[in-house]
Amino acid sequence: MRQARRKTARKAVLIVLDLSYQSAREQLAGIYRFQQKQRNWDITLIPSNDPRFQPAILQSISANVDGAIIKIGSALDMTPVQLSKRLPLVILERPQREQLAAFRVPGRPFAVIGIDNRKVGAMAADYLSHLGNFASYIFIHDPNDNEWSRLRGSSFQNAMRKQNLRVSILSLDDFERRLPALETPMAIFTAFDLLATNVLKICRRANMSIPGDAVVLGVDNDSSLCESTVPTLSSIRLAHENLGLAAARALDALMDGKKTRANEELPPHDVIVRNSTTYLPPARLLVDRAQRLVEEHVKDGIRVCDIARRLGVSPSLLKLRFRQVQNRSPRDMLIATRLDEVCRLLKTTSYPVNNIAKMCGFSSSIVLNHIFNRKFGTSPGKWRKSEHRKAPGNLPSAE
C-alpha cells in the first residue's frame, strides 16, 4: 500500500485535460494556483485532444508518477491510468457511470470533483423566469444526452414546474423541426455555449429576433464564443478555476495518504448577461417588429398606416415610438428601406428605373427620381452607371 509522503517531498503529477476548451484552461489555472502555493509539485501536462501525446501517458505511468488529475472522454486512451490501480486519481467533471466504474477500484485513492448540475438548471430557471412571461420554455440537451446534461434539464424543468410553467426538453434537431409550431416569445436554455450558438443560427434562419421572439441562455461562459455571436450570448459562469483548485487539493491529500471527500460538487457562479437575454422594452420591440414588417413587404407598397394596423397600434403611437428609439419617423424608415432595395436592384439587374420604382413601392419613377436625388445627389440612372463602372458584369434583365 502506498505510504504517506511528507509535504516537502517532490510529487510527480500527471494532468490530462482537453485544452481546446476554455473550461479546461480555467481548471488548469486553478491547478497551477495550487502548485504555486504548494511548491512541491512537478506537473506533466498532456493535452487530451491530441492523440500524438498517447506515448506521454505511458511514459509518465512507467516513471512512477505520484498522482493524476484527468478528464475522461477525450481522444486519448486512458487504459494505462485505469490499470495503475494504486495510483491516486482525481477525475474532473463526473463522466458516465460506466466510465467511472472502470477507474473506481478497491484500494485506489480516488475522488471525483465536478459541477453541481442541478444547481445549474435551477439558476437558469430562476434567471429566465424573472425576465418576463414567455409563451414557451425550452431546454436543448447535449447531443449525446450525457448525465450532466440530463441533470441540468430535469432541474430546470422541475424548478419551472413549481411556478406552473411547462418546459419542453428537445434535441437541437427536434427544436429546428418544431420551431414553426412553437409559440413566441420563447425562453431557451441550452446545455452548453456551443449548442446555444447553433440555436441562435436556427433562429436567425427562421427570421426570429433575439431578444424579442426568443431569449437564449448558454452554460460555461466561453468568452471566445459568447462575445462573437450575433447577438452576444448570455451564459451561466461555472466555477471551473475553483474546480481545478479543489481537484489539486484533493489529489495532494490522496498522495499524502489522507482521506478526502470522494465526491465534491461546486455550485455555478452567476449569469453573465449579454444581448441574447437583454429583454427589449415595449417601444424597442414595436420598432423592431415594424422594421421587419417593412423589410418583408418592401415590394408590396406597404404604407405607414398599414404597418400600424398590422401591429395593432395607432399611427401616432408608432410615430412616437420611432422618435423615442431611432429619432426618426416610420416614414423615414420606410423610405430608407425602399431606397436600399432600389440600390440593390440598380446594382444587380438591368431593370428599367420605372419598373424598379413600382417594384419598390414608389408611385412613379418621377417620385423615385425626386427622393433618390435628394438622398444621393444624383439620379438613379447616373448612380447605376457609376456603380457599374466600379464592378462591370452581365446583369439579369426584366425580360
N, C-alpha and C positions, 0 to 999 in steps of 0.2 A: 504493500500500500504506500502511495506517495506520502512522504513525510512533510510536515510543516516546514516552510522555509522562513528564514529571517528576512525582515523587510529590507534590510540593507543588501541582500544578495541580488545580483543581476537576474532579471527574468526575461527569457526569450518569449515573445508574444507574437502569435500569428493573427493577422487581421485580414479577413476576406470579405470585401464589400463591392457592390456594383457601383462604381464611382461615376457612372454616366448619369446617375440621378442626384439631384440637389439634396434630397433627403439623406442619402448615404454620405455625401460630403459633409453635411451638418453633423451626422453621427460621428464621423471621423474627427471632426473638430472637437467634439466632446471627449473622445478618447485621448486626443493629444493634450487637451486641458489637464486630464488626469496624469498623463505621462510627465508633463512639465512640472507638476506639483510633486509627484512621487519620485521622479528622477532615477528610478532603477529598472525601467522597462527598456528593452531593446526590441523595437517593433519591426516585423517583416510585413509589409503591406502588399497584398495581392488584389488587383482589380478583377473581380469575378466575371465581368462581362467580356473578358478576352481569353479565349481558350489557350493561347500561347503560354499562359502562365501556369498551366497544369503541372509541369515538372517542378515548379517552385513550391507547390504544396507538398509534394513527395519529399523534396529536399529538406523542407522545414521540419516535417514529421520525423524524418530519419536523423535529423540533427538534435533530436530530443527537445523540441520546443516545449516550454513550460505551461502554455495555455493558449487558448484560441477564442476569438470572437468572430463569428461568421453569420452570414445571412443565407439561408437555404433558398434554392430556387434560382440559381444562377446558371451561367453557361458552363461552369466547371464541375467536374466530378468530385464530390466531397467524400468518396469512399475512404480515402486514407485517413481523414479525420474521424469518420464513423468507426473505423476499425481500431483506432487508438483508444481503447476502451477505458483507459485510466487517465486520459488527457483531460484536465479541467477545461470546460467548454461553456461558453455563453452564446446563446442563439438570439439574434436580434429579430424583432417583428415576427411574432408567432406564425409558423408555417402551417401547412395542412397537417392534420393529426397523424396520418400515416407516415409523413416525412419526419415528424417529430419523434415518433416511436422508434425509428431506426437509430437515433442518436441517444435517446434516453435509456441507458443500460445500467444494470446494477453495478455499483462500485465507482461509477464515473461522477466526479464533482461537476454539477450541471445546474444551469439556470437559464431561464427564458425571460428576456426583457422586451416588452412591447408597448404598443399604444392601446389605451382603453377605447376600443372602437365603439362600444355602447355610448360612451360619453361624446364621441364624435357625432354620432347620429342625433343624440339629444341636443347638442349645441346647434346643429343645423336646424332642427325643428324650432328651437327657441328663437333663433335669429330670423328665420323665414316667416314664422307666424307673427312676428312683430312688425314686418314690413307693410302689411296690409291684408286685405281679403282677396284671395285668389280663387278662381273657378276650378283649377286643377293643381294638385300637388303630386310631384313625380320624383321617384328615386331611380337613377340609371345605375345598374350594378356593373361590377367588374366583368369583362367578357368571359373570364374563367370561373366566375361565380365563386371566388375564394371565400373562406370562412370570415376573414376580416371584412370583406365587402358585405356579406350577409348580415353580420353583426351591425354594421353601420346602417344598412337598410331597414332591418327589423326594429332597431332602436328609434330611428326616425319615424317609422310607421306607428310604433306604439305611442311615442310622445305626441304625435299629431292626433291619434285616436282619442287621447284624453281630452282633446279640445274639440271633439266631434268632427274632425277633419279626416277625410279619406285620402290615403296615399296609394298611388299605382306604382308598383315595382316592375320596371321594364328593362330589357336589354336595349342597347343602342339601336339595333335593327328594328326591334318592336316599336321603339319610340318614333323612328323615322316613318315606319309604315302606318302607325296610328295617328300621326301628328295632325292630319286634316280633320280628324274627328274629335280631337282633344279641345276642350273649352279653354278660352283665354279670358283674362290673363292667367298664366301658369307660373308656379314656383318649382324650379327644377334643381334637385340636389344630386350631384354625381359622386361616384365612389372615389375619384381622384381627378387631378387637374387635367391630365392629358385627355381623359374621357370628356371633360367639360368643354375642351376646345373643339372636339368633334360635334358636341351638341350645339355650340354656337354656329358652326358651319351649316349644320342641318337647318337651324332656324333662319339663317340668312338666305339659304336657298329657297325657303318657303316664304320669303319676303316678310318675315316677322321682325318687329322692332324689339331690341333688347337694350335697356329695360323698356317696358311698355306692354308688349304682348306676353313677355316672359322675363323672369329673372333667373339667373344661373349661378349656382354656388359650387365650387370645387373643394378639394381637400389636398393639402400638402404645402400650399403657398409656394410653389415652384416659381420664383420670380421671373426666370427666363421665359416661362410660358405665360404667366399671368399678366405680365406687363406688355406682351407683344400681341395679344389677341385683340380683336375688334368686336365689341368693346373690351376694355381690360377686365380681367376676371377676378371676382371676389373669391376668397378661398379661406378655409379653416387652416390656421397655422398650427402644426403639430410640434411637440416638444422633442424634435429629433436630436438636437445637441445634448439636451438633458438625458436622452435615451442612451447616447454614446457614453456619456459620463457615468450613468448608472451601470451600464454594462462593464465598463472598466473597473469600477469599484467592486462589482460582484465577482469579476474574474480574479482580481487581486486577492480577495478574501478566499476564494476557492483554491488558488495556488498556495496560499498560506495554511491550507488545511482547515480553514474556518467554515462554519455553516453560514449560509446566506439564504435569502428568500428564493425559493425555487421558481416562483413566477412573480413578476412585477409588471404592473401596467401603469403607464403615465397618462394623465389626462391631457387633452389638447389645450393649447394656449388660448387662442381667441380667433375671431373672424377678422381678416384683413379686408376691408371694404374697398372695392373698386367699382368701376362703372356698370358692371353686369348686374349689380343689385341696387344701384342708386336709383330708387324708385322715383319716377318722374312726377312732378306736381301736375295737377289737372290742366293748367294753362299750357305747359310744355307738351303734355300728352295730346291735347287737342290740336296744337300746331303741327306736331309730327304726323298725326293722322291726316290732317288736311293736306300736308305736303305729299304724303304717299298717294293720296287720292288723286291729286293733280298729276303726279308722275304716271299713274296708271291710266289716266283718261286724257292726257295732253292732246291726243289726236281726235278727241271726241267733241271738241268745242265746249268743254265744261266751263261754267261761269262761277263767280264767287257765290251767287245765290244758290247754285246747285250744290256747291261744297257745303254751305251752311245747312241746307235741307238734309243732305245725306248724313251729316254728323249730328243732326237733331238740335242745332243751336240757331240763334238769330244771327243775321249778317253783322249786326252791330257788336254782338259779343265776340264773334270770330275776329272782327277788326281789332277790338280791344286786346284780345289775347295775342295777336300778331305784334301789336305795338309793344306789349309787355315783354315778349320773348325775343323777337327779332328786330324790333324797332323799324318795321316796315309794314305795309298793308298787305292783305291777302291778294289784292290785285297786283301789287308789285311782285309778289312771289309767283303768281300765275303767269305774268308776262315773262319773267326771268326764266321760268321752266320752259315756256313755249319757245323763247329765243334760243335756249340751249338745244332744243330739238331741231330748230331751224338750222343752226350752225352745223349740227351733226349731219343733216340731210344735204346741206350745201357742200360739205366736205366729202361725203361718201357716195353721193349719187349725182346724176346729171338731170334730175327732175327740173322742169321749169319752175321759176320762182313763184308763178301764180299757183301751180299745183302744191308747192311746199306751203304756201300761205294757208291754203284750205286744209291741208293735212295737219297743220299745227294750230288750228282753231282761230286763225285770223279771218276776218270777214272778206278781205280782198288783199291783193298784192300792194295796193296803194297804202292801206293801213300798215301792212308789214314794212313797206319801204320807209314810211314815216317813223315808226317806232325803232326800226333797225338803225336808221341813220342817226337818230337821237342817241342811241346806245353806243354805236361803234364809229360814228362819224363818217360812214360810207354806206353805199347801197349794198343789198345782198349780192347782186351780180358782181360788183367790183371786189367785194370781200371774197367771193368764191374764187375769182381769178387769182387773187393774191395767195390764197391758200393752196391752190393747185400748182402755182409756180414753185411753192415750197416742197410739195410732195406730188409730182405728176404721176398719173397712172390711169388705167381704164376704170371707168365708173359705171355702175348699173344705170340704165335709162328707165324712163317711165313706161316704155313700151313692154 
